[in-house]
Amino acid sequence: MTTFNQDALREAVVSMHDAKTINVEIPPKPDKVSETVIAAEHQHHPHNLLQHYTLTGMASELEKAIEAQRPFLGRLCLSGQSSVWYAKPNTGKTLLAMYLMIEAVTKGGIIPQNIFYIAADDSAHGLVDKLHIMEEYGINVIAPGHANFETKDFTKIIKAMTHHDAASGIYIVADTLKKFMSLMDKNEGRAFGALIREFTMKGGTFLALAHTNKQRSGEGKLVYAGTSDVMEDFDCAYVIDELAGGGDMQERVIEFDCTKRRGNVAQSVAYAFTLDSEASYAGMLSSVREVDPAAVDAFHRQAAIRSDAVIIAAISTAIGEGINTKMELARTVGARECLGRQSVVKLIERYTGQDPELHRWDFSVGERGKKVYVMLPAAEGGAAG
């Protein structure tokens, strides 16, 4: 092997300014690894137990055992992954899960016999209603207390399917997660996450429906119930919330907001469905529609305006009183509404512009570059409207 004289190398580096290039010959990489090296690499140490678990050389075999990744439930759940949807009770998560399962069969090419919906949190009448609907599409429905199934046996069933390579191409929707594990027990959470990970590694797909806490976060967002283990161990997670003011009085609009993602799933998707108290469950399913993203953005803007209405009104009043520079407005409105000046400044900037659909005031540049705020004509007399 060629070696370098360190002193000579140092001199060469120091004198680089005298040379345009320095050519150092590097020995060419061998085209073939010698048989001696190969033999050495294949020597097994009797106490290296990891060598018994290596998957190297099995890529083709593993690839045959799993399906190509594709959408399962619209843009919200991919095959071969574990997902969880969190929502308050009666928000519509079960309705949307059923709607998207049916869409997966009728439009997505998923074999219905490979879908298993586990209705573990329903009444007898609710179960029968759902069973009638799913039977029409050939989707399997499982419920505790029927056909000898109990949720306590779920772990054993999944372990057996995984062990016997029977998970590939199977889609499970578990409704709801609290019936299969304790959400408040970290050990159970880790164990359940490991169980589902083995299932998905063998080509299975798993979606759990779960609940959020009753109390919202300081930012007004819903918070998932239980420990963070499920969120951390699953591939994707969504929090589903109702869009206040979305739709009309006869329709509910709910939005899926992605809080953890792997793969090509949507960051947010919204759906609407009827609130007609006379509608059957089948009728509610038939009313489900995806909401255009532009309409969702409009709902969010209106919700923000309603949330900010008190401060918008206070700023508008101050402008009407002749308090019309940014810092004067921030100081005055902050004192009147017991709000930090920076928060007032953010609202001033948020609603500054010339579009009456989005803004409430604009400014002109006065002496010494001072910004003087004036109300938009459309906002006069109805600042928060």
Backbone hydrogen bonds in HBPLUS format (Angstrom, degrees):
<---DONOR---> <-ACCEPTOR-->    atom                        ^
c    i                          cat <-CA-CA->   ^        H-A-AA   ^      H-
h    n   atom  resd res      DA  || num        DHA   H-A  angle D-A-AA Bond
n    s   type  num  typ     dist DA aas  dist angle  dist       angle   num
A0009-LEU N   A0005-ASN O   2.94 MM   4  6.21 153.9  2.01 153.1 161.6     1
A0010-ARG N   A0006-GLN O   2.90 MM   4  6.11 154.2  1.97 148.9 155.2     2
A0011-GLU N   A0007-ASP O   3.01 MM   4  6.28 158.5  2.06 147.9 153.4     3
A0012-ALA N   A0008-ALA O   3.01 MM   4  6.26 150.4  2.10 141.9 150.1     4
A0013-VAL N   A0009-LEU O   3.05 MM   4  6.37 151.5  2.13 146.8 153.7     5
A0014-VAL N   A0010-ARG O   2.96 MM   4  6.22 164.6  1.99 155.1 158.9     6
A0015-SER N   A0011-GLU O   3.05 MM   4  6.18 151.1  2.13 145.7 152.6     7
A0016-MET N   A0013-VAL O   3.18 MM   3  5.25 156.2  2.24 113.2 112.8     8
A0018-ASP N   A0015-SER O   2.96 MM   3  5.52 155.1  2.02 114.7 122.6     9
A0019-ALA N   A0016-MET O   3.03 MM   3  5.21 157.2  2.08 106.2 113.5    10
A0037-VAL N   A0034-SER O   3.08 MM   3  5.39 118.9  2.47 102.8 115.9    11
A0038-ILE N   A0034-SER O   3.12 MM   4  6.50 166.0  2.14 155.5 159.0    12
A0039-ALA N   A0035-GLU O   2.92 MM   4  6.04 160.5  1.96 144.2 149.8    13
A0040-ALA N   A0036-THR O   2.96 MM   4  6.22 149.3  2.06 141.1 150.0    14
A0041-GLU N   A0037-VAL O   2.87 MM   4  6.18 152.8  1.94 152.9 160.3    15
A0042-HIS N   A0038-ILE O   3.13 MM   4  6.37 140.8  2.29 145.5 155.3    16
A0043-GLN N   A0040-ALA O   3.24 MM   3  5.36 163.7  2.26 105.6 109.1    17
A0048-ASN N   A0045-HIS O   3.05 MM   3  5.39 170.9  2.06 119.8 122.7    18
A0051-GLN N   A0048-ASN O   3.33 MM   3  6.06 153.5  2.40 114.9 120.3    19
A0052-HIS N   A0049-LEU O   3.12 MM   3  5.80 161.1  2.16 116.9 122.3    20
A0053-TYR N   A0050-LEU O   2.90 MM   3  5.45 162.4  1.93 118.7 124.6    21
A0058-MET N   A0055-LEU O   2.85 MM   3  5.44 148.3  1.95 150.9 149.8    22
A0062-LEU N   A0058-MET O   2.93 MM   4  6.17 161.6  1.96 162.4 167.6    23
A0063-GLU N   A0059-ALA O   2.89 MM   4  6.05 153.9  1.96 150.2 158.0    24
A0064-LYS N   A0060-SER O   3.18 MM   4  6.40 144.8  2.31 141.8 149.4    25
A0065-ALA N   A0062-LEU O   3.01 MM   3  5.16 135.3  2.22  99.7 112.3    26
A0066-ILE N   A0063-GLU O   3.41 MM   3  5.60 159.2  2.46 103.2 108.9    27
A0079-SER N   A0070-ARG O   2.85 MM   9  5.56 168.9  1.86 165.5 169.1    28
A0072-PHE N   A0077-CYS O   2.78 MM   5  5.50 165.1  1.80 157.6 154.2    29
A0073-LEU N   A0077-CYS O   3.22 MM   4  5.00 148.8  2.33 123.6 132.8    30
A0076-LEU N   A0073-LEU O   2.96 MM   3  5.69 159.2  2.01 142.6 147.0    31
A0266-ALA N   A0075-ARG O   2.91 MM 191  5.49 169.3  1.92 156.1 157.9    32
A0206-PHE N   A0081-GLN O   3.05 MM 125  6.45 167.5  2.06 152.3 155.9    33
A0235-ASP N   A0082-SER O   2.87 MM 153  5.25 131.0  2.11 129.5 143.7    34
A0236-CYS N   A0082-SER O   3.14 MM 154  6.58 154.8  2.21 150.7 156.9    35
A0083-SER N   A0206-PHE O   2.82 MM 123  6.28 156.0  1.87 156.1 164.3    36
A0208-ALA N   A0083-SER O   2.92 MM 125  6.35 155.0  1.99 144.1 150.8    37
A0084-VAL N   A0236-CYS O   3.04 MM 152  6.49 139.3  2.21 138.6 150.7    38
A0238-TYR N   A0084-VAL O   2.97 MM 154  6.45 154.2  2.04 157.0 164.8    39
A0085-TRP N   A0208-ALA O   2.91 MM 123  6.39 156.0  1.97 161.0 169.0    40
A0210-ALA N   A0085-TRP O   2.80 MM 125  5.98 160.8  1.84 169.2 165.5    41
A0086-TYR N   A0238-TYR O   2.79 MM 152  6.13 168.0  1.80 157.8 161.7    42
A0240-ILE N   A0086-TYR O   2.70 MM 154  5.97 167.5  1.71 170.6 174.4    43
A0087-ALA N   A0210-ALA O   3.03 MM 123  6.52 141.8  2.18 137.1 146.1    44
A0212-THR N   A0087-ALA O   3.17 MM 125  5.25 129.0  2.44 109.3 112.2    45
A0096-LEU N   A0092-GLY O   2.96 MM   4  6.15 162.3  2.00 151.3 155.7    46
A0097-ALA N   A0093-LYS O   2.93 MM   4  6.06 153.4  2.00 142.3 150.2    47
A0098-MET N   A0094-THR O   2.93 MM   4  6.16 162.9  1.96 155.1 158.6    48
A0099-TYR N   A0095-LEU O   2.93 MM   4  6.13 161.5  1.96 147.9 153.8    49
A0100-LEU N   A0096-LEU O   2.91 MM   4  6.05 163.2  1.94 150.0 153.8    50
A0101-MET N   A0097-ALA O   2.92 MM   4  6.09 142.0  2.06 141.3 152.2    51
A0102-ILE N   A0098-MET O   3.00 MM   4  6.24 161.8  2.03 153.7 157.4    52
A0103-GLU N   A0099-TYR O   2.98 MM   4  6.27 153.0  2.06 142.5 150.8    53
A0104-ALA N   A0100-LEU O   2.87 MM   4  5.98 144.1  2.00 136.0 145.6    54
A0105-VAL N   A0101-MET O   3.17 MM   4  6.50 140.8  2.33 141.2 150.5    55
A0105-VAL N   A0102-ILE O   3.15 MM   3  5.19 126.5  2.45  95.2 108.4    56
A0106-THR N   A0102-ILE O   2.88 MM   4  6.13 171.6  1.89 158.7 160.7    57
A0107-LYS N   A0103-GLU O   2.78 MM   4  5.39 154.8  1.84 142.4 148.6    58
A0108-GLY N   A0103-GLU O   3.14 MM   5  6.48 135.0  2.35 141.5 148.8    59
A0108-GLY N   A0104-ALA O   3.10 MM   4  4.27 123.0  2.44  93.9 108.3    60
A0110-ILE N   A0104-ALA O   3.01 MM   6  5.59 170.3  2.02 149.0 145.8    61
A0114-ASN N   A0111-ILE O   2.94 MM   3  5.58 159.1  1.98 120.0 127.0    62
A0115-ILE N   A0112-PRO O   3.03 MM   3  5.40 167.8  2.05 115.2 118.8    63
A0171-TYR N   A0114-ASN O   2.84 MM  57  6.03 174.3  1.84 161.4 160.7    64
A0140-ASN N   A0115-ILE O   3.16 MM  25  5.99 141.7  2.31 156.8 154.4    65
A0116-PHE N   A0171-TYR O   2.73 MM  55  6.08 154.6  1.80 162.5 171.4    66
A0173-VAL N   A0116-PHE O   2.97 MM  57  6.31 161.8  2.00 153.5 154.0    67
A0117-TYR N   A0140-ASN O   2.89 MM  23  6.08 176.4  1.89 151.1 150.0    68
A0142-ILE N   A0117-TYR O   2.85 MM  25  6.13 160.8  1.89 153.2 155.6    69
A0118-ILE N   A0173-VAL O   2.86 MM  55  6.07 172.6  1.86 166.0 168.4    70
A0175-ASP N   A0118-ILE O   3.04 MM  57  5.91 158.8  2.08 161.3 164.5    71
A0119-ALA N   A0142-ILE O   2.80 MM  23  6.12 141.9  1.94 168.5 178.0    72
A0120-ALA N   A0175-ASP O   2.70 MM  55  5.62 140.5  1.85 151.8 162.8    73
A0127-LEU N   A0123-SER O   2.87 MM   4  6.03 155.8  1.93 147.9 154.3    74
A0128-VAL N   A0124-ALA O   3.06 MM   4  6.32 160.0  2.10 148.2 152.9    75
A0129-ASP N   A0125-HIS O   2.99 MM   4  6.24 161.7  2.02 151.6 156.5    76
A0130-LYS N   A0126-GLY O   3.06 MM   4  6.27 165.0  2.08 149.7 153.4    77
A0131-LEU N   A0127-LEU O   2.82 MM   4  5.98 154.4  1.88 149.5 157.7    78
A0132-HIS N   A0128-VAL O   2.97 MM   4  6.17 160.4  2.01 152.7 156.0    79
A0133-ILE N   A0129-ASP O   3.33 MM   4  6.62 156.8  2.39 143.4 148.9    80
A0134-MET N   A0130-LYS O   2.92 MM   4  6.15 171.0  1.93 158.4 160.4    81
A0135-GLU N   A0131-LEU O   2.88 MM   4  5.86 154.3  1.94 149.6 156.2    82
A0136-GLU N   A0133-ILE O   3.21 MM   3  5.51 131.8  2.45 101.8 113.4    83
A0137-TYR N   A0134-MET O   3.04 MM   3  5.37 141.0  2.20 105.1 115.6    84
A0139-ILE N   A0134-MET O   3.09 MM   5  5.19 150.5  2.18 148.0 143.2    85
A0138-GLY N   A0135-GLU O   3.18 MM   3  4.92 152.8  2.26  96.1 104.3    86
A0146-HIS N   A0143-ALA O   3.22 MM   3  5.79 146.6  2.34 139.9 139.5    87
A0145-GLY N   A0149-PHE O   2.92 MM   4  5.88 154.4  1.99 179.4 171.4    88
A0149-PHE N   A0146-HIS O   3.03 MM   3  5.78 164.6  2.05 122.1 126.7    89
A0153-ASP N   A0150-GLU O   2.94 MM   3  5.57 157.2  2.00 117.4 124.6    90
A0154-PHE N   A0151-THR O   3.05 MM   3  5.23 162.5  2.08 109.3 114.9    91
A0157-ILE N   A0153-ASP O   3.00 MM   4  6.26 156.2  2.06 155.3 162.8    92
A0158-ILE N   A0154-PHE O   2.95 MM   4  6.22 165.9  1.97 160.0 162.2    93
A0159-LYS N   A0155-THR O   2.97 MM   4  6.15 161.8  2.00 150.8 156.3    94
A0160-ALA N   A0156-LYS O   2.98 MM   4  6.12 156.4  2.03 144.5 150.7    95
A0161-MET N   A0157-ILE O   2.96 MM   4  6.22 160.5  2.00 151.2 156.5    96
A0162-THR N   A0158-ILE O   2.92 MM   4  6.07 160.5  1.96 150.0 155.5    97
A0163-HIS N   A0159-LYS O   2.88 MM   4  6.00 160.8  1.92 146.8 152.6    98
A0164-HIS N   A0160-ALA O   2.98 MM   4  6.10 154.2  2.05 148.0 154.0    99
A0166-ALA N   A0161-MET O   2.74 MM   5  4.75 169.8  1.75 155.4 153.5   100
A0165-ASP N   A0162-THR O   3.23 MM   3  5.14 163.3  2.25 106.7 108.1   101
A0170-ILE N   A0167-ALA O   3.06 MM   3  5.55 155.6  2.12 143.4 140.6   102
A0169-GLY N   A0203-GLY O   3.11 MM  34  5.99 153.9  2.18 130.7 125.8   103
A0205-THR N   A0170-ILE O   2.86 MM  35  6.16 151.3  1.95 165.8 171.0   104
A0172-ILE N   A0205-THR O   2.90 MM  33  6.19 161.8  1.93 150.1 155.4   105
A0207-LEU N   A0172-ILE O   2.85 MM  35  6.22 156.2  1.91 158.0 166.1   106
A0174-ALA N   A0207-LEU O   2.80 MM  33  6.23 160.4  1.84 164.9 169.3   107
A0209-LEU N   A0174-ALA O   2.96 MM  35  6.27 158.6  2.01 174.5 171.7   108
A0179-LYS N   A0176-THR O   3.17 MM   3  5.90 160.6  2.21 119.1 124.8   109
A0177-LEU N   A0209-LEU O   2.73 MM  32  5.77 156.0  1.78 161.1 166.7   110
A0180-PHE N   A0177-LEU O   2.89 MM   3  5.50 166.5  1.91 123.4 128.0   111
A0185-ASP N   A0182-SER O   3.31 MM   3  5.47 162.6  2.35 106.1 111.2   112
A0227-THR N   A0183-LEU O   2.84 MM  44  6.18 158.2  1.89 165.8 158.4   113
A0189-GLY N   A0185-ASP O   2.91 MM   4  6.13 154.1  1.97 148.7 157.2   114
A0190-ARG N   A0186-LYS O   2.88 MM   4  6.12 161.2  1.91 152.8 156.1   115
A0191-ALA N   A0187-ASN O   2.97 MM   4  6.16 162.5  2.00 147.6 152.9   116
A0192-PHE N   A0188-GLU O   2.82 MM   4  5.95 160.3  1.86 150.1 155.5   117
A0193-GLY N   A0189-GLY O   2.93 MM   4  6.07 158.1  1.98 146.0 152.4   118
A0194-ALA N   A0190-ARG O   2.95 MM   4  6.18 154.5  2.02 147.0 153.4   119
A0195-LEU N   A0191-ALA O   2.96 MM   4  6.20 152.2  2.04 144.3 152.0   120
A0196-ILE N   A0192-PHE O   2.99 MM   4  6.25 165.1  2.01 155.5 157.8   121
A0197-ARG N   A0193-GLY O   2.92 MM   4  6.04 148.4  2.02 141.8 151.4   122
A0198-GLU N   A0194-ALA O   3.10 MM   4  6.34 155.0  2.17 145.8 150.6   123
A0199-PHE N   A0195-LEU O   3.18 MM   4  6.49 151.0  2.26 140.9 149.1   124
A0200-THR N   A0196-ILE O   2.91 MM   4  6.22 160.4  1.95 154.9 158.4   125
A0201-MET N   A0197-ARG O   2.89 MM   4  6.01 150.1  1.98 146.5 155.4   126
A0202-LYS N   A0199-PHE O   3.25 MM   3  5.39 142.6  2.40  97.4 107.8   127
A0204-GLY N   A0199-PHE O   3.07 MM   5  5.43 153.5  2.14 140.5 137.4   128
A0203-GLY N   A0200-THR O   2.92 MM   3  5.00 158.3  1.97 110.2 111.7   129
A0225-ALA N   A0211-HIS O   3.13 MM  14  5.91 156.3  2.19 144.1 139.4   130
A0213-ASN N   A0223-VAL O   2.72 MM  10  5.65 163.9  1.75 169.9 175.1   131
A0217-SER N   A0221-LYS O   2.77 MM   4  5.22 165.2  1.79 151.9 156.1   132
A0220-GLY N   A0217-SER O   2.87 MM   3  5.09 160.3  1.91 111.4 116.3   133
A0232-GLU N   A0228-SER O   2.89 MM   4  6.07 155.2  1.95 155.0 162.8   134
A0233-ASP N   A0229-ASP O   2.85 MM   4  5.95 153.9  1.92 150.3 157.1   135
A0234-PHE N   A0230-VAL O   2.93 MM   4  5.84 151.6  2.01 156.5 160.4   136
A0237-ALA N   A0260-LYS O   2.93 MM  23  4.98 154.8  2.00 135.3 134.5   137
A0259-THR N   A0237-ALA O   2.88 MM  22  5.55 159.0  1.92 141.6 148.6   138
A0239-VAL N   A0257-ASP O   2.94 MM  18  5.30 160.7  1.98 144.5 148.2   139
A0257-ASP N   A0239-VAL O   2.95 MM  18  5.30 164.0  1.97 142.3 147.6   140
A0241-ASP N   A0255-GLU O   3.07 MM  14  5.50 156.9  2.12 146.4 151.2   141
A0255-GLU N   A0241-ASP O   2.82 MM  14  5.50 164.9  1.84 158.7 161.3   142
A0243-LEU N   A0253-VAL O   2.80 MM  10  5.59 171.9  1.81 153.1 155.6   143
A0246-GLY N   A0243-LEU O   2.94 MM   3  5.25 160.5  1.98 131.7 131.8   144
A0251-GLU N   A0248-ASP O   3.15 MM   3  5.41 165.4  2.17 117.0 117.7   145
A0275-LEU N   A0250-GLN O   2.84 MM  25  5.07 153.5  1.91 131.0 127.7   146
A0252-ARG N   A0273-PHE O   2.90 MM  21  5.59 166.6  1.91 167.1 167.9   147
A0273-PHE N   A0252-ARG O   3.00 MM  21  5.59 146.2  2.12 148.0 158.7   148
A0254-ILE N   A0271-TYR O   2.85 MM  17  5.55 162.3  1.88 166.5 170.8   149
A0271-TYR N   A0254-ILE O   2.90 MM  17  5.55 154.6  1.97 158.1 166.0   150
A0256-PHE N   A0269-VAL O   2.70 MM  13  5.21 174.7  1.71 163.9 164.6   151
A0269-VAL N   A0256-PHE O   3.14 MM  13  5.21 143.5  2.28 131.6 142.4   152
A0258-CYS N   A0267-GLN O   2.83 MM   9  5.03 169.0  1.85 161.6 158.9   153
A0265-VAL N   A0263-GLY O   3.03 MM   2  5.89 132.5  2.27 105.3  91.6   154
A0291-VAL N   A0270-ALA O   2.87 MM  21  5.35 172.2  1.88 134.0 136.6   155
A0272-ALA N   A0289-ARG O   2.83 MM  17  5.41 158.6  1.87 158.1 165.5   156
A0289-ARG N   A0272-ALA O   2.95 MM  17  5.41 147.8  2.05 150.8 157.9   157
A0279-ALA N   A0276-ASP O   3.05 MM   3  5.40 161.1  2.09 111.9 117.9   158
A0284-MET N   A0280-SER O   2.87 MM   4  6.22 149.9  1.96 149.1 157.1   159
A0285-LEU N   A0281-TYR O   2.95 MM   4  6.24 156.8  2.01 146.7 152.8   160
A0286-SER N   A0282-ALA O   2.99 MM   4  6.24 154.5  2.06 144.6 151.3   161
A0287-SER N   A0283-GLY O   3.16 MM   4  6.34 124.0  2.49 134.4 147.8   162
A0287-SER N   A0284-MET O   3.11 MM   3  5.14 140.4  2.28  96.7 108.3   163
A0288-VAL N   A0285-LEU O   3.26 MM   3  5.55 160.4  2.30 108.1 113.8   164
A0295-ALA N   A0292-ASP O   2.93 MM   3  5.33 123.7  2.25 109.4 123.5   165
A0296-VAL N   A0292-ASP O   3.08 MM   4  6.49 151.6  2.17 149.8 158.7   166
A0297-ASP N   A0293-PRO O   2.94 MM   4  6.23 156.3  1.99 150.2 155.7   167
A0298-ALA N   A0294-ALA O   3.09 MM   4  6.36 151.0  2.17 140.5 148.1   168
A0299-PHE N   A0295-ALA O   2.91 MM   4  6.25 152.3  1.99 147.2 154.8   169
A0300-HIS N   A0296-VAL O   2.96 MM   4  6.28 158.1  2.01 151.6 157.2   170
A0301-ARG N   A0297-ASP O   2.96 MM   4  6.25 154.5  2.02 147.1 154.0   171
A0302-GLN N   A0298-ALA O   2.97 MM   4  6.22 163.6  2.00 151.7 155.6   172
A0303-ALA N   A0299-PHE O   2.87 MM   4  6.07 154.2  1.93 148.0 156.0   173
A0304-ALA N   A0300-HIS O   2.88 MM   4  6.08 154.4  1.95 147.1 153.9   174
A0305-ILE N   A0301-ARG O   2.94 MM   4  6.22 153.9  2.01 146.7 153.9   175
A0306-ARG N   A0302-GLN O   2.92 MM   4  6.20 158.5  1.96 147.9 153.5   176
A0307-SER N   A0303-ALA O   2.90 MM   4  6.11 156.6  1.95 145.8 152.7   177
A0308-ASP N   A0304-ALA O   2.83 MM   4  5.99 144.9  1.96 143.3 153.2   178
A0309-ALA N   A0305-ILE O   2.86 MM   4  5.61 101.9  2.48 137.1 154.1   179
A0309-ALA N   A0306-ARG O   3.30 MM   3  4.93 160.0  2.34  96.4 102.0   180
A0312-ILE N   A0308-ASP O   2.86 MM   4  6.00 161.9  1.89 161.8 167.3   181
A0313-ALA N   A0309-ALA O   2.90 MM   4  6.06 160.6  1.94 149.8 154.6   182
A0314-ALA N   A0310-VAL O   3.04 MM   4  6.31 150.3  2.13 139.8 148.1   183
A0315-ILE N   A0311-ILE O   2.87 MM   4  6.12 158.3  1.92 152.4 157.5   184
A0316-SER N   A0312-ILE O   2.89 MM   4  6.09 161.4  1.92 150.5 156.2   185
A0317-THR N   A0313-ALA O   2.89 MM   4  6.09 155.7  1.95 146.2 152.8   186
A0318-ALA N   A0314-ALA O   3.01 MM   4  6.22 158.9  2.05 144.1 149.7   187
A0319-ILE N   A0315-ILE O   2.92 MM   4  6.20 158.5  1.96 152.6 158.3   188
A0320-GLY N   A0316-SER O   2.98 MM   4  6.21 156.4  2.04 146.2 152.8   189
A0321-GLU N   A0317-THR O   3.03 MM   4  6.35 128.9  2.31 138.8 152.7   190
A0321-GLU N   A0318-ALA O   3.02 MM   3  4.98 132.7  2.25  94.5 108.0   191
A0323-ILE N   A0318-ALA O   2.96 MM   5  5.27 151.8  2.04 158.3 149.1   192
A0322-GLY N   A0319-ILE O   2.99 MM   3  5.17 159.4  2.03 108.0 113.9   193
A0373-TYR N   A0324-ASN O   2.69 MM  49  4.94 172.6  1.70 152.2 154.0   194
A0329-LEU N   A0325-THR O   2.80 MM   4  5.95 162.2  1.83 161.6 166.9   195
A0330-ALA N   A0326-LYS O   2.87 MM   4  6.10 161.7  1.90 150.9 156.3   196
A0331-ARG N   A0327-MET O   2.95 MM   4  6.04 158.5  2.00 143.1 148.7   197
A0332-THR N   A0328-GLU O   2.92 MM   4  6.02 167.0  1.94 149.6 153.6   198
A0333-VAL N   A0329-LEU O   2.84 MM   4  5.76 163.0  1.87 153.7 158.1   199
A0334-GLY N   A0330-ALA O   2.97 MM   4  5.60 147.9  2.07 130.0 140.2   200
A0335-ALA N   A0331-ARG O   3.16 MM   4  6.20 152.9  2.24 136.0 142.5   201
A0336-ARG N   A0332-THR O   2.97 MM   4  6.24 157.7  2.02 149.5 156.3   202
A0337-GLU N   A0333-VAL O   2.87 MM   4  5.90 158.6  1.92 154.2 158.7   203
A0338-CYS N   A0334-GLY O   2.92 MM   4  5.43 108.4  2.45 133.5 145.2   204
A0339-LEU N   A0334-GLY O   2.94 MM   5  4.51 152.8  2.02 127.4 135.1   205
A0343-SER N   A0340-GLY O   3.10 MM   3  5.37 123.9  2.43 102.3 115.9   206
A0344-VAL N   A0340-GLY O   3.19 MM   4  6.61 151.7  2.27 148.8 156.8   207
A0345-VAL N   A0341-ARG O   2.88 MM   4  6.20 158.4  1.92 153.8 160.1   208
A0346-LYS N   A0342-GLN O   3.02 MM   4  6.27 155.2  2.09 144.9 150.7   209
A0347-LEU N   A0343-SER O   3.20 MM   4  6.49 153.4  2.27 142.1 148.4   210
A0348-ILE N   A0344-VAL O   2.87 MM   4  6.19 157.1  1.92 153.2 160.3   211
A0349-GLU N   A0345-VAL O   2.95 MM   4  6.19 164.7  1.97 154.7 157.9   212
A0350-ARG N   A0346-LYS O   2.84 MM   4  5.99 149.7  1.93 142.3 151.7   213
A0351-TYR N   A0347-LEU O   3.16 MM   4  6.26 155.9  2.22 150.0 153.0   214
A0352-THR N   A0349-GLU O   3.35 MM   3  5.14 167.4  2.37 105.3 105.0   215
A0360-ARG N   A0351-TYR O   2.87 MM   9  5.40 168.9  1.88 140.1 140.1   216
A0361-TRP N   A0351-TYR O   3.25 MM  10  6.50 162.5  2.29 166.9 166.7   217
A0353-GLY N   A0361-TRP O   2.91 MM   8  6.29 154.5  1.97 150.8 159.1   218
A0358-LEU N   A0355-ASP O   2.95 MM   3  5.51 146.0  2.07 116.2 125.4   219
A0359-HIS N   A0355-ASP O   2.70 MM   4  5.56 159.2  1.75 166.2 171.8   220
A0376-LEU N   A0360-ARG O   3.12 MM  16  5.74 174.6  2.13 129.9 129.2   221
A0362-ASP N   A0374-VAL O   2.91 MM  12  5.60 160.0  1.95 163.5 169.5   222
A0374-VAL N   A0362-ASP O   2.77 MM  12  5.60 162.9  1.80 163.5 166.6   223
A0364-SER N   A0372-VAL O   2.92 MM   8  5.32 150.2  2.01 140.1 146.6   224
A0372-VAL N   A0364-SER O   2.80 MM   8  5.32 174.6  1.80 164.7 165.9   225
A0366-GLY N   A0370-LYS O   2.58 MM   4  4.99 177.4  1.58 161.1 160.6   226
A0369-GLY N   A0366-GLY O   3.27 MM   3  5.52 135.1  2.48 135.5 128.0   227
A0370-LYS N   A0367-GLU O   3.02 MM   3  5.74 166.7  2.04 122.7 126.9   228
A0379-ALA N   A0376-LEU O   2.89 MM   3  5.27 144.1  2.02 111.5 122.5   229
A0380-GLU N   A0377-PRO O   3.25 MM   3  5.34 154.8  2.31 102.8 110.2   230
A0382-GLY N   A0379-ALA O   3.09 MM   3  5.33 164.1  2.11 124.7 127.0   231
A0385-GLY N   A0382-GLY O   3.00 MM   3  5.20 161.3  2.03 114.2 120.2   232
